[in-house]
Amino acid sequence: MRKIYLIRHGKPDFPAGSSMCLGRTELPLGAVGRMQAALLGAELSGEVEAVYSSPLSSAVQTAQALRRPITVIDGLAEQDAGEWDGLTFDEIRVRYPELYARRAVELYLPMPGAEPDAEVLARFKLALDEAASHGGDALAVVSHASAIRLYLDSLGAGMIKIPYGSYVELDGGRPARIGVVPHPEPDDALCLALLHAAGAPERVIRHCAAVAGKASELAAALGMDARRVRAAAYLHDIARAHPRHPEAGAGWLAELGYGELAELVRLHHSHDGKTLDEAAVVYLADKLFIEDRPCTLAERFEASAGKCATPEAIKKHDMRRIAAENIATLIEGRGVKI
């Protein structure tokens, strides 16, 4: 029986981080959205034979991650949101306070000037029929929240909210699973895909790969979960180009559903050095490389000392050095060579 995966595109790159009402407004994927697309690709690319997409860029970018030829069908586009299209939800709340409050519980209330629900549903059904007519046992269809929601409601599932980067599995035309957030095992290939999706520079990716090798080696020798440590080490600098990159990277991974990895990434720059845990291993492994070149702790901290321009920065640098030295001592105390 044929399967169809209805996919909501990844999270867009909202200006200033403010969520917007997106109908036909074009926004590309942001970093999280590109990583959500990479996760969809890792989970579904081996399952689907053909990919169909809305013409909007957020959908096309998501479809590209499935690594199959893409057929664009106009009927898969999002509902035109009329007067609300392209406004932030804060702006909508101010301009249309009563309607905004009512729509929170009455999802069928139309937006001013919006494309009617019945028209959206009719064209979406025609687009699905067109995709299905091309054959194949498993198809991926990348579309948008309102269009998918209206179609599911027509099948009796109700007006269900579908997260960014998730999918609905239709088996024989009926919903088998709804709102599935992909969560593949973060092996080396997926970590590399996430780094590329996040826009990490090649030199950072080479550093991450080197740190992952050392961290997993130490973790295995210490009897820790080497796979988890390796994945966290691979991803520790995923947000390297962003301010407060450990926190930014941890936030991204948490949003993607990898909470355990997020915590290890968050601590890779600020471990206290008092305990020997997985985070300590990632922390130390990071300090054993300058770019992708192995180095001693002394070399690493001597090289980074010149970046400290204030007394506070010097103090933090010293604290990080002491923490690394303490972790090295704890590991060597377990009979493991650094």
N, C-alpha and C positions, 0 to 999 in steps of 0.2 A: 504494500500500500504506500502511495506517495507521501513523502514528508515535505512540508514547506516550513522553513524557518523565517518568521517575520521578525526582522531586526530593527530596533530603534537605533538610530545613529549615535555615535559617541557625543560626549559633552562638548558644546561649542566653546569658542574662545570669546567669552562675553567681555565687552569693553569694561575696564575697571572692575571686573569681577561681578558686576550686577546682572542677575538673571533677567532675561527679557522674554517677552511674548514673541515667539518666532513662528510666523506663518510662511510667507514667501521671502522674508528678509534673509539675505545671504550672510552667513557667518561660517568661517572654516572651523575645523576642530581645534580645540586647545590642547595643551600637553596631556591632560587627563583623558580627553576624548581620543587622542591618537593612541594612547596606551590601551584604552578600552577596545579600540579597533584591533590592536595587536592581540589582545586576549581572545576576541571573537575569532580572529584568524587562526590562532593556535587551537582553538576548540572545534571549529566548524569547517575549516578549509578542507580537511580530509573527508568530510561527510557530504558536502554538496557538489553537485555536478555543474550547476549553472548559477549565475548571480544576476539579479535584477535590482535596479536602483532608481530611486527618485532622482530628478535632475539637479536637486539642490546640492551644493558642494559638501555639506556635512555628511550627507548620505553617500555621495560618490567616494569621498575619502574613506569612509567606513567600509564600503564595498570593496575597495582596492585591497584591503588587508586580507580578504578571503582568497586572494591569489587565483582567481578564475576570470575568464573574460566577462565583462560587464555589459549588460543591455540596459540602457536607460529608458524608462517608461514614464511619460509625463503624468499619467494618472496616479502614480505613487507619491506625488508631491504632497506637502503638508497643506492643511486647510488654510486658506487665505484668512488672516485674522482681522481684516478690515482696519478700523481706526486704531486697534490695539497693536497692529503688526509693527514690530521694531521698537516698541516702548518697553522700558523696564517696568517690572511689576510695582516698584515704588511709585513710578509716574502714573501707572494705571490706578493705583489705590487712591492717589490724590485727585485725579481727574474724574474718576468714575467710582466714588466710594460705595454707593449703594449697590450697584451692579457687581462690583468686585466682591463685596461681602456675600451677596446672594450666590454667586457662582462657586463659592467655596463649598457649598452644599448642594447646589442645583446645577450640575455640570451640563445640563442640556440647554441652559439659557444662552441665547446667541450673543456673541460679541457684536458691537455696533458695526454694521457694514460688512460683516464677515460672510464668507462663502457658506451657504446653508449646509447643515449636516447631511441632508438627504443627497445633495449633489456630490459631496465628498465621498460618501459611501458608495454611490453609484459608480463613480469613475474608478474608485479603488477596487471594487469588485471586477470591473472590466479589465483593469490592469493585472489583477491576479489571474484572471482567465487567460489573458494573453501570455503571461509567463508560463502558466501550466500547459498551454497548448504546444509549447516548444519541446515538451518531453522531459525525461529524466526522472529518476526515482527520488531525488532530494534536491530541492531548490532553496536558495537564499533570496529573500526579498527585503531590501533595506529601505525603510520608510521613516515615518515620523509619529510622534505621540498621538496626536488627535486622530489621524487617519487610521492607525492601528487600533486605537481605542474604540472608534466607531464601528470598525469591522468586528471586533470581538464582541461588542454589545449586540450586534446583529446575530451573532451565533449563540446568544443567551448567556454570555460570560459577565455581562454588566460593564459599566464604565470604569475599567480598571486602569490605574496609573502604571505605566511601564517605565522602569528606570532607563536612563541613558546607557547605551552599550549593552542592553539586555535583549533577550529574544523570546519569542513565543514559538513553541513547536506545534505545528498542526499535523496531525496524523489522520489521513483519510478525510481531510477537511474539517476535523474537529480539534479543539485545543486539548493537547495532551499535557503540556507544561506551559505556564505563563510567567513572564517576568524572570526568566532564568539569567542570572548574572554569571558569566563565564569565570571559571576559577581553575584553570589548568595548573598542573605542577610546574613550579618555576625552575625548570632545568636551564642549562647554559643557553640553549637556543632561544628560549622565551626571554631570559634576562637580556640577551643581546637585542632582541626585538624591542623590548621595553626601553632600553637605553637609546636605541635609534629613534623610537617614536617620541621620546622625551626631548630629543634634539641634543643629546650629549655629544660633545666634540670627540673626534677619533682618539685624541691623546688621552682624554678622560676614560674612554672605553678601554683602551689598552691598560691604563692604570687599574681599572676595576677588574679586568681579567687577571692581572698579576696578583692583586690582593686576594681575589677569590681562590686562586690556587694555593696560596700560603695559608689562608684562613681555614680552608677545608682540610689541609694537611695537619694543621695544629689541632683542629677539632676532632679529627679521627683519632689522633694519638692520645687525646684527652678523654675519649669515650663520649664525646658530645654528638649531637645530631649534625653530622658533617654536611648533609644536603641543605639543611636550613641555613647553616652558617655560610656555606658557599653562595647560596642565592642572595643572602643579605649583603655579603661582601661584594658580589657582582653589582648590586644595586646601590651601594652605599653613597655613591656620588652621582646618582641619577639626576639630581637637581643642582649640580655643581655650579652652573652658570647663574643661579638665582640667589638672592640675599637669604641669609640664614638657611643655607642649603640642607643641613641635616633635618631641620624641622619641615622644610618644604618637601623634601623627598619622602619623609615619613608620612606627611599628610597625604601625598599622592597615593602611596601604597595602601594606606588605611582606607582611602576612598575606593580603591580598587578591590578591597576585601582581603588584603594580606596584612592583617594586624600584627602578627608575630614578627614578620620581616620589618614592618614599619618601626617597631620599637628598637630593633637592633640597629636600623639605619639612623634613628634619632640619636642614639648614644655613641655613634662612631666618632664623634668629635668632642664628646664631653663625659666620658666614663670617669668615675672617681678612682678607679684602680684598686679598690679595696676588696673586691670579690672576683673570683675566677669563674666567669659565666660566658655564655655565647657572645654576649655583647662585648665583653673584654677581649675575646679572641678577634673579633672583627676590628675593634679599636686598635689593637696592637698590630695586626697584619697591615692595616692602612699605613702605619708609621714605619713599616719596614721597606717602603718603596718611595723613591723620588721619581715621579711619573711611573714608568714601568721597569725602572732599574732598581734591583735590590740594594739596600743600604743598611747601615747600622742605625740604631736609634740616635746616636750622637751625630751622625751625618745628617739625618733627617731634620733634627731640631736645630742644628747649626744653620742648615739651609733656609729654614723658615723663620729664623729669629729676626732676619733683616726686615720682615714685613711688619714687625711690631713697632708702631710709631708712638704709642702712649704708654705711660706706666701701667695702666689697666691692661692693655694688650700684652705687655711683657709679663705681668703677673699670671694671666690666663695661659700664656705660652709655657711658663714654668710649671704650672699645675698640670698641663697636658703631658709635659715631659716626665714629671714625677709619676703620674698615673701610668704611663707606658712602661717606665722602668719597674714599677711595682708589679704590674701584670707579668712582665718578663720574668721577674723573680718568682712569682707564684707558679708560672708554668714550668720553669726549670726545677722548682722544688718538687714537681710531680715527675721528674725524670725525663721530661720532654725537651729536646734541644730546639732552640729558637732558629 
